[in-house]
């Protein structure tokens, strides 16, 4: 296992903060203030890219060991946290249709689409890695095929006859996630060659491309939603996320240590399970004391409260449970 890399944790932290910001807007304001297409799909793609990056090993890893790791560090936390959160959700939303629908939602992987998609994508990637013995060309062809398939089975903006409405265990999003896992894996393989390039020129080129892409997206009012997949221009959707992720990687590898980013990133799994519940609770509390949205300053106050409470929750789970606590010095 590799030791933790600062830039990975800090990039995860940045992506997690972006997700918390989005949910704070949705619950505190009631709608998005910052356009979703500016950052949310990019943050989600970033998580999948980093998971693929961490798949690469100097020495081959057995399929059995990888599947056990997925089960221990993703499947077990998924069932633990979604079950733990299920009952409070009933009281918050005031809707109780019985235990069977709640259990069914959890068992079908619908209680947390991102983690479900990550689990399925990692299992598929581990199988493909074993099947093709880590060779990039066949794995890359499979990744591109999965990305194309995600459009036909998962894009609800313009459903095709192949559209998978049930989306069991978020398999639609998992196909797209598989593509970004491969992108991270391939990047790790060629990381030394990339690092020999003048990174400042690379960063400038990626930034210019990103500005053009975001301008096209906003000007055309394009839908760019990752989960569930809903995009009005699929090629633009994919290109935007690729460029955004590569730009983030280029910058984050040169960023000095930022303590709160590093801590958030290294504890991001718990943050993600509570990234909807904490903003909802904070928004309800602020509403009770008469603190309503009145512009960016009020939104900033709500976000700080959300981040602090989410951090406290993550600290408690990492400090007092072993459900998500990995061995010290090990990345994942």
C-alpha positions, 0 to 999 in steps of 0.5 A: 500500500502507498503512503498518503500523498498530500496532493490527493488528500487536498484535492479530495478536500477541495472536491468535498468542500465543493459538494458541501457548498452545493448542498448548503445552497440547495437546503439553505437557499432552496435552489442553486446560486452558483451554477451546478455546471460550473463545478459540481460534476467536476468535483464528482469526477475528481473523486473517481479519478483519484480512486483510479489513481490509487488503483495503480500499484508498483507490484500487482495486487491480487483480485481477492485482496482488492475485492476484500478492500472494497468490501471493507472500506466501501460496502461496509461503511455504505450499509452502516451509514445509510442504515444509521441515517435512515431513521433520522430521515423519517423524522426530518421529512415526516414520512414513514412508509414502513421498514421494507421501503427503507431497507429496499432503498438501501439494498438497491444502492439508492441510499447513496448513489455516489458510494454505490456507483463507486463500489460498482465501478471499483469492482468492475475495474478490479475485474478488468485489471485482472482480465487484461493484466493491467494492460492499458490499451484493452482497459482503455478501450473498455473504459471508452465503451463504458463511457459511451454506454453510460450515455445510452443507458443513463442519460435521462435528459434524452432517454434512449430505448436502452435507458435503464430507469431502475438504475440498480446500484447506480450502475448508470453512473458506475459506467461513467465512473469506470471511465474516470477510474481508468483516467486516474489509473492511466495518469498514474502510469504516465505520471513521471512523463507528465511531470517532466513537462513545463507545468506552468504552460500546462496549467495555463493551457488547461485553464484557457480550455476550461474557461472556453468550455465553461463559457460554452456551457453557461451560454448554452444553458447546458445541463451537466449533471453527474448523478443521475446523469442528465446532460444536454451535450454529452461530449461537452460534458465529458470534455469539461470534466476531463479538463477540469480534473487535469487542471485540478491535479496540476494545481493541487500537486503544487499547492503547499499544505493547507491543513483543513483541506488535507484533513477534510480530504483524508476523512472525506468518506464520512463527510460524503455520507452526511453532506446532505443531512448536515446542510439540512439540519443547519438550514432548519436551525437557522430558519428557526432562529429567523436567519434567512438567505439574504445574499452571499454573506448569509450563505457564507455563514450557513456554509461555515456552520455546515462545514464545522458541524460536518467536520465535528461529525467526521471527527467523532466517527474517525476518533471513536469507531473503526468503521472507516479508520484505515491503518495509519500512513495508508492511502485509499 
